[in-house]
């Protein structure tokens, strides 16, 4: 297995563990497993709110750039 595969696998394992914790014991335990799975896929944004804001800013800039490029 390559380094890239190990990094992706590690990210997904941490996300799944975060999903289970959030679903069973966390503040979002009253939400469904699917909701917590979505939070688990973006676990750095959920665990570190400032990083989540940064991710949101990057996505917003990508969307604005795509809209701007499609207008031409």
KOLVO-907291 format. One record per residue (C-alpha): residue in three letters; x, y, z. Coordinates in nm, 4 decimals, always signed. Layout:
BEGIN
+--------+----------+----------+----------+
: residu :        x :        y :        z :
+--------+----------+----------+----------+
:    ALA :        X :        Y :        Z :
...
+--------+----------+----------+----------+
***
This chain:
BEGIN
+--------+----------+----------+----------+
: residu :        x :        y :        z :
+--------+----------+----------+----------+
:    UNK :  +0.0000 :  +0.0000 :  +0.0000 :
:    UNK :  +0.1346 :  +0.3410 :  -0.0956 :
:    UNK :  +0.1724 :  +0.6354 :  +0.1393 :
:    UNK :  -0.1271 :  +0.8043 :  -0.0231 :
:    UNK :  -0.3432 :  +0.4994 :  +0.0518 :
:    UNK :  -0.2261 :  +0.4904 :  +0.4119 :
:    UNK :  -0.3054 :  +0.8585 :  +0.4621 :
:    UNK :  -0.6531 :  +0.8229 :  +0.3103 :
:    UNK :  -0.7196 :  +0.5090 :  +0.5145 :
:    UNK :  -0.6069 :  +0.6817 :  +0.8336 :
:    UNK :  -0.8299 :  +0.9814 :  +0.7603 :
:    UNK :  -1.1312 :  +0.7565 :  +0.7020 :
:    UNK :  -1.0634 :  +0.5487 :  +1.0157 :
:    UNK :  -1.0397 :  +0.8634 :  +1.2297 :
:    UNK :  -1.3588 :  +0.9916 :  +1.0663 :
:    UNK :  -1.5425 :  +0.6669 :  +1.1395 :
:    UNK :  -1.4274 :  +0.6673 :  +1.5026 :
:    UNK :  -1.5397 :  +1.0298 :  +1.5337 :
:    UNK :  -1.8742 :  +0.9313 :  +1.3777 :
:    UNK :  -1.9315 :  +0.6542 :  +1.6294 :
:    UNK :  -1.8337 :  +0.8747 :  +1.9220 :
:    UNK :  -2.0554 :  +1.1597 :  +1.8048 :
:    UNK :  -2.3481 :  +0.9263 :  +1.7354 :
:    UNK :  -2.3285 :  +0.7360 :  +2.0635 :
:    UNK :  -2.1931 :  +0.9809 :  +2.3209 :
:    UNK :  -2.1560 :  +1.3289 :  +2.1762 :
:    UNK :  -2.3675 :  +1.6400 :  +2.1759 :
:    UNK :  -2.5176 :  +1.5282 :  +1.8434 :
:    UNK :  -2.6240 :  +1.1832 :  +1.9616 :
:    UNK :  -2.9909 :  +1.2688 :  +1.9111 :
:    UNK :  -2.9276 :  +1.3035 :  +1.5348 :
:    UNK :  -2.9228 :  +1.0043 :  +1.3006 :
:    UNK :  -2.6183 :  +0.7966 :  +1.2143 :
:    UNK :  -2.6197 :  +0.9403 :  +0.8602 :
:    UNK :  -2.5969 :  +1.2953 :  +0.9967 :
:    UNK :  -2.3065 :  +1.1992 :  +1.2186 :
:    UNK :  -2.1405 :  +1.0147 :  +0.9309 :
:    UNK :  -2.1477 :  +1.3373 :  +0.7319 :
:    UNK :  -1.9873 :  +1.5177 :  +1.0239 :
:    UNK :  -1.7333 :  +1.2367 :  +1.0477 :
:    UNK :  -1.6273 :  +1.2790 :  +0.6857 :
:    UNK :  -1.5287 :  +1.6379 :  +0.7558 :
:    UNK :  -1.4044 :  +1.5710 :  +1.1094 :
:    UNK :  -1.1268 :  +1.8349 :  +1.1074 :
:    UNK :  -1.3910 :  +2.1015 :  +1.0476 :
:    UNK :  -1.6086 :  +1.9598 :  +1.3234 :
:    UNK :  -1.3328 :  +1.9220 :  +1.5795 :
:    UNK :  -1.1558 :  +2.2509 :  +1.5053 :
:    UNK :  -1.4091 :  +2.5289 :  +1.4331 :
:    UNK :  -1.1465 :  +2.7698 :  +1.2978 :
:    UNK :  -1.0389 :  +2.5075 :  +1.0440 :
:    UNK :  -1.4034 :  +2.4591 :  +0.9471 :
:    UNK :  -1.4295 :  +2.8315 :  +0.8785 :
:    UNK :  -1.1168 :  +2.8112 :  +0.6642 :
:    UNK :  -1.2606 :  +2.5176 :  +0.4665 :
:    UNK :  -1.5841 :  +2.7124 :  +0.4162 :
:    UNK :  -1.3884 :  +3.0126 :  +0.2897 :
:    UNK :  -1.1981 :  +2.7989 :  +0.0381 :
:    UNK :  -1.5214 :  +2.6400 :  -0.0892 :
:    UNK :  -1.6837 :  +2.9825 :  -0.1184 :
:    UNK :  -1.3893 :  +3.1157 :  -0.3211 :
:    UNK :  -1.4010 :  +2.8113 :  -0.5515 :
:    UNK :  -1.7745 :  +2.8593 :  -0.6128 :
:    UNK :  -1.7317 :  +3.2330 :  -0.6809 :
:    UNK :  -1.4410 :  +3.1588 :  -0.9162 :
:    UNK :  -1.6420 :  +2.8949 :  -1.1030 :
:    UNK :  -1.9359 :  +3.1321 :  -1.1444 :
:    UNK :  -1.7048 :  +3.4067 :  -1.2637 :
:    UNK :  -1.5319 :  +3.1811 :  -1.5163 :
:    UNK :  -1.8604 :  +3.0481 :  -1.6546 :
:    UNK :  -1.9901 :  +3.3996 :  -1.7243 :
:    UNK :  -1.7235 :  +3.4669 :  -1.9855 :
+--------+----------+----------+----------+
***
